[in-house]
Amino acid sequence: MHRVFGLLICTAFALGFYLLLVGPEPGGAGPHALAGAPLLYSGWAVGLFMGLLLAWLAGLEWHNLPERLAAWGKVQRHRLGWVLLGGVCTGILLLL
């Protein structure tokens, strides 16, 4: 069932993107087709993107997220230390 929903999401996204590029007219006027109603279609696109984002966030397993972040931090400890040191040096150079 997840694959069917994924296919429907991709189809809706592709059709929405096509509508944003071509416009509501059958012949299409290219990018200038949306000059009359830019807020309507951009709002639709933002709504679709937010729906996709919420669907992706709903699929995450949130109960073990702190454990996964701690394990990732333990593995990346050396690299994170270098990033922190580089950030401090960059901050000193930019602020002086």
Contacts in CASP RR format, 6 or more apart in sequence:
PFRMAT RR
TARGET T0000
AUTHOR 0000-0000-0000
METHOD contacts of the structure
MODEL  1
MHRVFGLLICTAFALGFYLLLVGPEPGGAGPHALAGAPLLYSGWAVGLFM
GLLLAWLAGLEWHNLPERLAAWGKVQRHRLGWVLLGGVCTGILLLL
5 55 0 8 1.000
9 52 0 8 1.000
9 55 0 8 1.000
12 48 0 8 1.000
13 48 0 8 1.000
13 52 0 8 1.000
16 44 0 8 1.000
16 45 0 8 1.000
16 48 0 8 1.000
17 45 0 8 1.000
19 41 0 8 1.000
19 44 0 8 1.000
20 34 0 8 1.000
20 41 0 8 1.000
20 42 0 8 1.000
20 45 0 8 1.000
21 30 0 8 1.000
21 31 0 8 1.000
22 28 0 8 1.000
22 30 0 8 1.000
22 33 0 8 1.000
23 29 0 8 1.000
23 30 0 8 1.000
23 33 0 8 1.000
23 34 0 8 1.000
23 41 0 8 1.000
24 33 0 8 1.000
25 33 0 8 1.000
34 41 0 8 1.000
73 80 0 8 1.000
END
